[in-house]
Amino acid sequence: MIVREATKEDLKILLEFEQGMVAAERPFDSTLIEGEIHYYDLDYLIDSPNATVMVAEEDHQVVASGYALIKKAAKQYYNFEEYAYLGFMFVRPEYRGRGINQLILDQLLEWTKSKGISEVRLDVYDQNESAVKAYEKAGFEPLFLTMRLKV
């Protein structure tokens, strides 16, 4: 298993992963529209000096992905000016449970540190218990819970 930065040649599989994420998240979010959804501007993330997209590859097949994007802190009173936002954490179902997400996460955190960033954040559906547990195992802790009401 190797972890490397994604290239434009990976876009086809990354777009498939994105739709896999959408399908996995639909049960957690009734507000998602029907049909194909695109969460990410993958071209931008691959090209930007403020972002990296990592993929895990086994036997020349991309099996997992994730990205880190440097963002400005939204509030002036935080003790950091920038943070790395992680997203697009996806592992093909048949490769799950093998620690591949952690390999991607490790590379994203190394990239983040190399950019001088010490704060890392991500979003996860609170009902996605396996993802929450995986992130907690990696050292993340809950910070906010967004609540909604349809009126």
Secondary structure, 3 states (H helix, E strand, C coil): CEEEECCHHHHHHHHHHHHHHHHHHHHHCCCCCCCCCCCCCHHHHHHCCCEEEEEEEECCEEEEEEEEEEEECCCCCCCCCEEEEEEEEEECHHHCCCCHHHHHHHHHHHHHHHCCCCCEEECCCCCCHHHHHHHHHCCCCCCCCCCCCCC
